[in-house]
């Protein structure tokens, strides 16, 4: 006999508490293999595919594309142990691997469609995986009320079913037993707005109340409130008129990557007493050195890799800037490894991938790792581990055609080096005015970990290496 197992949104790590469904990779009725990706979700850090630890037939999906679910909310149910139509012998045991990035190395089996037994079993099937027999039973034994599934829409009392036409008001339906709601987000939305879920007809399978039902009911209630006649307002007193209404305009939700960036930068500004120093440097010799390295054959070396190599050399000399602050213990923790973050602008927003053990890599290895992480960032496939754990950040905003900026420290790090564009400028070189390739370097640092002398020494060493790359030979 088949056993229906529920797969919940797993903990994706690094404190992530929710994710948005971007794309379902399976349908109800599909046969899935153990550790086969079943849904693509977007967290505040990356776009990831979530593998299911069970093998069997998908009997239900919870949440439409675009829905945000908290960790622990049901994603889908799988009937395991039932024979498949082609008797493939699919293993029904779960792998236990529910975290992104973990699973078997074997390729997932080809999906097979099993036609649901009932014609009205939608893509968001009942939690038990059963079919609608027309007996009138709702989930958890609650009686079904209202119209058939195709016509059940959550409407509060007195709202019209058509487009602008009036309909007889419906009496509130107080359901006995558990309310057919699965999503904790739906319950919270109703609770925060004082809405009694027992008065709603769910539009989901077997009367399941969806988020759209609650939002429809809230909009209808607001429409009724604004339509009620009100007493004439008294004549305003003489004087300036002030309005407390929110400003009109396009409202963009701060969620996903944009929300994570907002939270992290706000925390950085609140907690870190930062200061910024900057210097102009003649990068002519650095550019010549890169040209000579690439002309010698082998993989091309990127400018970002050379700047990263300079940063790791400077951090070896000024380790205070490769640290973090533990305010509970009131200690500055200097870190041995340099995990170098670098800012990457993508269509989804700003992300900071991390190059592990950058201090142990040469320019060629750094170039390859920067390229790999940049490609993953643009594709939205970076894992949470590749976006966290940085100890120092390099921000090359010169690619945007700007000369300078005041970087905001990537909390909980202690410093960030910003690099502007490298452009020809008049410069005094060897006592004469000449046109040289000049760049502005800016260092923002946590004033709790060091004073201006240390920060200035670090930045001056970076500038010296940019102006005369031979200085790096001392640290090779």
N, C-alpha and C positions, 0 to 999 in steps of 0.2 A: 504494500500500500504506500502511496506517495506521501511524503511528509513535506509540508509547506514551511520553509524557513524564511525569516525576514532578514534582509541585509540593510543595515543602517549606515548612514553617512559616517565614515570612520574619522578618527582624529588624524588630520593631515599634518600635525606637528607644528612646532614653533608658535604655540599659542593661538592658532587659527581656530575660531569658534563657529564659522559659518562659511558657506560656499553657495555660489549661484549656478544653477543648472544651465549649461550652455547648449549642449546637444546630447540627446539620447542616442546611444549606439546599438540598442536592442529594442525590439518591440515585444508586446505581450504575445506569447505563443512561441517565441524563439527558444531554441535549445542552446544553452550557453555552456562553455567549458569552464573548469575551475581556473580562476585567475584571469578570465577573459575580461577586458575592459568593457564596461556596460554603460558608462555615462562620462561625459566630459564636463568638468566643473571649473569655474573660475573662483579662485580664492583671492584674498587681498594681496597675494604674492605672486601667483602664477596660474596658468591654465594647465590643468592636469587631467589625466584619464584615470578613473577609479576602477580597479578590477574587483570582480565579485569572487568571494572565496568559495562559492558553492557551484556545483554543476547540476544542471537540470533544466526544467522548462520555466520560463518567466511567466508568472501568473498575474502580476500587477506591477505597475509603476506608480510612484507617488511624486507629484510635482511636475508641472509643465516647464518647458524651456523658458528661462527667464525668472523662474521662481528661486528665491533665496531660502536655503534650508540651514538650520543649525546642526552642529555636530551631534549625532545620536538620533536624528530624525530618520524615519524609514525612507529608503530609496526604492527598493523593489522587493518582491517576494518570489521565491523560486521553489517549485515542486521538485523535490529530489527523491530518487528511489523508484520513480515511475518508468516503465519501459517506453522508449522513444519509438516513433513510427518505423524507423529503419533499423531498430535493434542494434544501435551502434555500440551499446555497452558502455555508455558514458559513465564515468565514475561519479557517484553522487556524494562522496565524502567532501567536506570542506577542507580547504588548504590551511585556513587560519590566517592567511596573508591578506589583511584588509587595508594595509597602509599603501599609499601610492609609492611606486618604485619597488615594491616587493612582489614576488610571485614566482611561479615556475618559469623555467627558461623555454619550455616547449611552446610552439606556436598554437594559438587557440584554435579549436575546431571550427569548421565552417558552420555558420548559423543555419538552423533549420526552423521553419515555421510550422507550428502545430495549430491548426484552426481551433479557436475556442469553441466550447460546446454550445454556448448560447450566442445568438446573433447580436445581442445588445451589450456584450461585454466589451467596454471601451478600453482605450489604452491605459486608463487609470483603473484597472480592475479592482474587485473587492479585495480587502486585505487577506482573506482566507484563500483567495484563488478560486472560489466557487463561482458558479454561474447563476444568473438570475432566472429562477424558475417561475417567477410570477406569483409566488406565494405571499408576497407582501412583507417579507421579513427584511429588515434593514440590518446594517452591521451591528454586532453585539446584541442582537435580539430586539432592537428598537423597532416599533412598527413603522411601516412606510406610509407616508401621507403625500397627498398632492397628485399631480399629473404624472403620466408615464415618463420614463427617463428622458426621452427626446424633448419633452416640454417642461421639465422641472427646472425652474429658475428661481433663485432666492429673491422674493419680493416682499417687502414689509407691507403691513396693512395699508390699503388705500392707494397703492401705486398702480399704474396702468401697465398692461401687458403689451400693448401695441405701440406704435410710433405716434405719440400725441393723442391717442384716442383714450376715452375713459373706460374703465372696467369696473365691475362690481367689487367693492372692497372685500378682501378675504379676512376671515376671522383668524386671530393669532392661533397658531398650532403649538400647543405645549406637549412635546413628546415625552412619553414615559420611558424610563430607562436611560442608558448612556446616550449622550448626544453624538451623532455620527460625524465626528471630527477627528482627523488623524494628526494634522500638522499643528505643532505647538505655536507656530507663527500665527495661524488663523485664530487660535484661542486667545493669544495675547492681543491681537488686533481688536477682537471683539471686546475683550475685557477692558482695554484702555479707553474704548469709546462707549462703554456702558451698554453694549448690545447683548440681548439675550439670545443665545444661539438656538434655544428651543423654539423660538418663533420663526425660524427660517426653514425653507424647503431647500435642501441641497441639490445642486445641479449635477453632482458627480454620480458615479455608479452607486446604485442602491441608496440614493439619498445622501451621499457623502457631501458634506459642506466644504466648499473650496474657498480659497482666498477671494476669488472673484465674486462669490456670493456675498461675503461680508462687505466688500467694497461697494457692491451694488446697493445693499441695504443702507449703508451709511450715506451714500449719495442721495438716495431717495428720501431718507429722513431729513437731510439737510435741505432738499428741495421743498419739502412740506413746511419746514420751519420758516424759510424765507418767503413762502407764499402766504403765510398767515397775516391778516391785516394787523397793523400796529397803530397805536395812538399817535396823533401828530406830534412831532418833536417840537419843543419850545423854541422860540426864536433865539438864535445865538446872541450872546452878549457881545458888546463891542470889544474889539481887540484882535490880536493875531489869531488865526485859525491854525490849530495843530491837529494833525491826523495820526492816530495810532495804527492805522491799517498798514499791513506789510507792503513794501514797495512792489510794484508790478514788474514783471520781467520773466525771462526764461529761468526756470529752476532746474538745476542739474544736481542729482543726488550725489552726495559724497560717499561712494561705496566702491568696493573692489579695489583696484590699484590706486585710484585717485583718493579714496578714503583712507587707505593705509598710509599714503604719502602725507596727507593732511595731518593725521594723528601723530606720525613720527616727527615731522618737522615742528609741529606745535609743542610736542614734548621736549624737543631739543631746545627750543627757545625758552621754555619755562624753566628747565632744570640746569642748563649749561650756561655759565657766565663766559661767553665766548668773546674773543677779540680777533681782529684781523690785521695782518701786516702784508705788504706787497712790495715788489721790486720789479723793475724792468731789466731784462737780460738780453744780451746779444747771442741769438741762437744760430748764427751763421755757421760756426764750426760744427755744431751738432748736426745741422742739416747736411753739411759736407761729409761728415763721418758716416751718416746713414746712407748717403749716395754711394760712398766707397764700399761699404759693407754689402750693399745689394748688388753692386757691380762685380763683386768677387765670386758670385755664383751661390747656389743653394737657395733655401727658402728666403723670401723677402722679409725684412725686418720692419715692423711698423714703428711709427713715431711714438705711439702710445707705449709700446714695449720698452723703448729707450727711456722714456720719462718714468716708467714704472721701475726700471733698473736703477735709475738715479734716486728715486724715492726710497727704495729698500736700502741703498747704500747710506743715505742720509739718516734713516731710522736706526741703522746700526750704530751711528755716531751719536744720535740723540734719541735714546730709547724711551724717554719720558712721553714722547708723542705717540708711541705705539702702546697705549694703555687704556684703561677704563677706570671709572671712579665707583667705589663701593661706599655709598653714603651711610648705610647701616653700620658698617664696620669702621667708617671714617678712614678709609685706606685708598690709596692709589695703587692699582694692580698693573704693574708693567708686564707685558706679554712677550713671550720668547719668540713665537712664530708671527710672521707678518702675513695675514690673510688680507689681500689687497682688493678692496671694492672699487668698482669704476662705474660712473654714471652712464646709463644707456637709455636714450630716448626711443620709445617704441610707440606703435599706434595705440596701445593700451595705457600709455603713460610712462612716467619715469621709473625705472627699476635700477637696482644696484647689484649686479652679479658680483660674485666674490671669487678671486683667484686664490686658491689654497696654496700655502707655503710659497708665496711669491719670492721670498728672500732666498730660496734655494733654487730658483729657476734662472736660466740665462735668457738673453734677449730672444733667441729663437723659440724657446719653450713658452715664454710669455706671449709672443706673437700668436702662436698656435692656440693657446688657451683663450686669449682675448677674442680671437676669431670664432672659436667654438661657442663661447658663452654669448657673444653678440648675436650669432645666428639663432641660438636657442631663445634669446630674449625676444627677437623679432617674430619668431614662430610661436611664442607664448608657451614654450615647453620647458622652461626652467623649473627645476624642483625647488621646494622650500629650502633644502640644504644648500643649494647653489645661490640662494638669495640672502643668506644669513651667516652670521659668524665673522663678519669683517672686523678688522682691527684698525684700518686706516683706509681712507677713500681718496682716489684720484679722479678729479672732475675736469675733463677737457671740453669746456664750453666754447673753446675757440672754433669748433666745427660749426657753430651757429653764427659765425661771423662777428663775434663781439670780442672786445679787447680785455675786459675785466669784469669781475663780479665779487660779491662778498658771500662765499659759500656758507651754507648752514650745515653744521656738523651732523653726520649720520649717527644719531644716538644708538648705542652707548659709547661710541668711539670718542677719541679725544682730539682729533684734528682731521682736516681735509685740505688738500692742495688743489687749487684751481689754476687752470692753464688757459690763457686767452689765445687768440689767433696769432700766428707768426706772419708778420708782414714787413715789407721793406720800409725802413724809416731812416732819417738822417741820424748819424751816430758818430761820436768821436772815437775813432779807432787809431791807436798808436799815435796819438797827438794830432791827428788830422780828421777833418770832417769827411765822412763816407756814408754810403748807403748800405745799411746792414739789415739782416733779418732779425727783428726785435719781437720779443714776447713779454707779456706781463704775467708774473707769477703771484698768486695770492694765497696766503696760508691763514685759515681760520683755526684757532686752537682753544681748548678748554683752559681757562686761566687757573683752574684748580690744580692742574697737573704740572704746570710750569709757569715761569714768568717770561717777560718779553725777551730776556737774554737768550734763553733756550730756543724760543720760537724764531727769533731773529737769526740765531746761529744755524738752525736747520734750513731756513729759507735761503740764507746766504750760501750754504754748502750746495743746495740744489742749483742756485743760479751759477755758481762757479763751475759745476759739472756741465751745465748747459752751455756756458761760454767756452769751456775748455774740457771736452770729454776725456782728455788724457788723465784728468784728476781721478776718474773712476778706476784707473789701473792700480791705484793704491789699495783698492778693496777687492780686487779680483784674485 
